[in-house]
Amino acid sequence: MVHNASAIIKQYIQYLDSYSIEQLRYKSDENVWSIGQMYIHVIEAAKEYLEYAAICAKATDEATGGKTEDGMKTFAENEWPNIRVKLDEPPNSTRNPESKAEVQAGLDELLAKLEQCEGFIDEANPACKLRHGWFGWLNAREWVEMVNMHSRHHLRQKELLDEKLAEAGLG
């Protein structure tokens, strides 16, 4: 499971090599993320999920709550719903990266954090959970799996953003 999430992050690293900073920062529309903003979002969300995994792994209080219907479906299918999620904040609240090196450093940090998870994920009590606003109560293992599913979900978005780059003559 940690290996699956690491493999997806490594895929992001491979894709990053093909972009210039101009391509990463290009926005086809004011209300659409750039590829760089998408990368920053994936990195920030994954860091948050891994923090929750670590909290669950250290916890001793067991939670009785379960997953929502969407959460049960998502985890049963091991697939983030293929819908466009409207975040509460506007698209411009996720910043554009200053450099490719910044994005690379964020991805490298994620790989290191995922490696740390290997040390505690198997010993974590599955009954110790934190609540996700959409999917319900998740344990440490499920929070790590969220990194995998969420990152794969944004690869679909990346394809659309790549098309916008090509349309603008930047791809």
C-alpha positions, 0 to 999 in steps of 0.5 A: 500500500505504501509502495503504491502511493510511492509509485504514484509520487514517482510517476509525478516526478517523472512527469515533472521532468518534462515541464518547464517552469513556464509550462507549470505556471501556465493557466488557460483560464482564471478559474482553472489550475495550472499544472504547477498548482495541481502539483502543489495541491497534490503535495499539500493534500498528501502531506496532510493525509500522512500527518493524519496517518501518523496521528492515528498510528500514535493514538490510543483512543478508538473511534466508533465512527465509520465511513460515509456511503461515498467513503465505503464505495471509494475504498471498496473500489480503491478509486477516488470518485471521478467527479470534479470536486469544487473546493471551498476556496477559489482556484487562485488560493492554491499558489503557483510554484516559484520553481521546478526545484520547489515542486521536486523538493515537495515530491521528494519530501512526500517519498521520505514521509511515505518511507517513514509510514512503512515503519508504523503503518502495520502496527497501527491500531485500525480502530484509531481514526480521524474523520475526513469530511467527505469519506468519514472515519479513516485509520492510519492505513486508509489515510496512506491509501488516500495519498494513492487514490487522491494522487491518481485522481489528479493524474486525470486532471493533469491530462486535461491540463496537458491538452490546454498546454498543447492548445496554447502551443506550449506543450 
